[in-house]
Amino acid sequence: MDGKKGYSAQTLWNMRQFYLEYKEYLELFELACNVPWMHNMLIIQKIKDYNARKYYLIATKEMAWSRAVLLNQVKADAYEYYLTLPKHSNYETALPEHLSEQANEVLKSGYNLDFLGITKPVKERELENLLVSRIKDFLLELGYGFCFIGNQYKLTLNTKEYFVDLLFYHRILKSLVVIELKTVEFQPEFAGKMDFYLALVDEQLKQENDNPSIGIILCPTKDNEEVEFVLNLIHKPIGVAEYKLTKELPEKLQGKLPTAKELSNRVFNIDNELKTKR
């Protein structure tokens, strides 16, 4: 072979597995061809459901996930999270058709902030500061195209000053994106405040070639009917999505599994028993 090495046995096995998994599913095959090989292997090995595979393949391509990010999304049950949290926005009525479709694709139904490692209640400013300190991870969670401009970004009106939590620019949408963080359930006044901020951003920061600015309100929980009702009254483009900080145990299992300390003690006791029997 003129000194060239052939494929390893493992690589050949993976290629065979790729063929067998997708030979009857042309749609998945075409999506898989746009995703790096090792990403494909991870999806094939970890995900068996057709729709879940489709979700991760599309998300990997559109959001430019690294293999490590893809693995974290799979572990965090991103697909299941996506199914249980419908998207809520008024983009369809507040934006031109071509832009509303793009904006809706950018907005996720839910955001996983588990990378922050928060296990107790936090204040809004604490949450904001933690996200800024892990801005690279947050950008990956937001998806491809987001560029961070700053936090507590100052806007002015006459003699008054206002501060938006997080300000981004989206390269694909060509829009400024304002993100407001909340640590309580969605309330109607959140949308009114965002509407005001977006008006100021459009007037003071938007450039001539930019599209209208877009708002995203992140809350730990929301009433879907309330959100839909409120957004129908708002003229500026706003999306509302939930976020989760940690993956909690189901309620029926809470208190029934050992804590880390209890588990450590049990392992220690078993180890001592084994040593005594030797």
Secondary structure as UniProt FT lines:
FT   TURN            2..3
FT   HELIX           9..22
FT   TURN            23..24
FT   HELIX           26..32
FT   TURN            33..34
FT   HELIX           37..46
FT   HELIX           50..63
FT   HELIX           67..75
FT   TURN            76..77
FT   HELIX           78..84
FT   STRAND          88..89
FT   HELIX           91..94
FT   HELIX           97..106
FT   STRAND          110..112
FT   HELIX           114..116
FT   HELIX           124..133
FT   HELIX           135..142
FT   TURN            144..145
FT   STRAND          146..157
FT   TURN            158..159
FT   STRAND          160..170
FT   TURN            171..174
FT   STRAND          175..181
FT   HELIX           188..204
FT   TURN            208..209
FT   STRAND          214..219
FT   HELIX           224..231
FT   TURN            232..233
FT   STRAND          238..244
FT   HELIX           251..253
FT   TURN            254..256
FT   HELIX           260..277
//
